[in-house]
């Protein structure tokens, strides 16, 4: 039997998750996707990306024909959406929220159900490389968590953590892609400054970041150990690392995660 999944909100994150779920049918029951969004453009893009999905005319219609409902709207819009759907939600529906900062308690208080799981994915789910964390409320049972974990694994990797960690997850992996894009752009700029063609410099930078990340994930070695393996005494790498230390690159990255974490708390 198909697992019926609905999305309220049809932006990029929603369509990325949905396309990953439909690709995961060997790991889970086949999924049937429906969605609603007031934006015609968002609906068009969702339909193009998620073949055989069904656009519906209201959030209530999505809920009526779904077993799992993803709330894929911005935190600022969430209060309005919750007020509109509260009467349609009961314990038969697993509600999954991907809105940063909106707590399980807030969701449960308005919806009158605590069969809820919060998720913090990130945009690389668009290419099947998401890093996601999910946190269940008391009403979400182990089967709910297992199913969601398998769905999220279809778009990258996923971990279950307590909700108290989600603001830090938002600051690290939720916002992290933007930090990495900044690094890739800077590496490319450095290559161009040294005479490389822009297109080649950018691809070299991006592939270098990708390869380094794969080394961390595949070897399970500490990043510091891998760094030392690249760094020869008196060589080129240590010269570059010394500049990074002098310019406070590591401290800036840590501060960026902290600032994004604090902003997530403010949104909540």
HELIX and SHEET records of a PDB file:
HELIX    1   1 UNK A   12  UNK A   22  1                                  11    
HELIX    2   2 UNK A   40  UNK A   49  1                                  10    
HELIX    3   3 UNK A   59  UNK A   64  1                                   6    
HELIX    4   4 UNK A   75  UNK A   85  1                                  11    
HELIX    5   5 UNK A   86  UNK A   88  5                                   3    
HELIX    6   6 UNK A  104  UNK A  111  1                                   8    
HELIX    7   7 UNK A  123  UNK A  127  5                                   5    
HELIX    8   8 UNK A  142  UNK A  153  1                                  12    
HELIX    9   9 UNK A  163  UNK A  165  5                                   3    
HELIX   10  10 UNK A  166  UNK A  169  1                                   4    
HELIX   11  11 UNK A  170  UNK A  174  3                                   5    
HELIX   12  12 UNK A  175  UNK A  193  1                                  19    
HELIX   13  13 UNK A  198  UNK A  219  1                                  22    
HELIX   14  14 UNK A  223  UNK A  230  1                                   8    
HELIX   15  15 UNK A  236  UNK A  246  1                                  11    
HELIX   16  16 UNK A  249  UNK A  267  1                                  19    
SHEET    1   A 8 UNK A  54  UNK A  55  0                                        
SHEET    2   A 8 UNK A  31  UNK A  36  1                                        
SHEET    3   A 8 UNK A   3  UNK A   8  1                                        
SHEET    4   A 8 UNK A  68  UNK A  71  1                                        
SHEET    5   A 8 UNK A  94  UNK A  97  1                                        
SHEET    6   A 8 UNK A 116  UNK A 120  1                                        
SHEET    7   A 8 UNK A 130  UNK A 136 -1                                        
SHEET    8   A 8 UNK A 156  UNK A 160  1                                        
END                                                                             
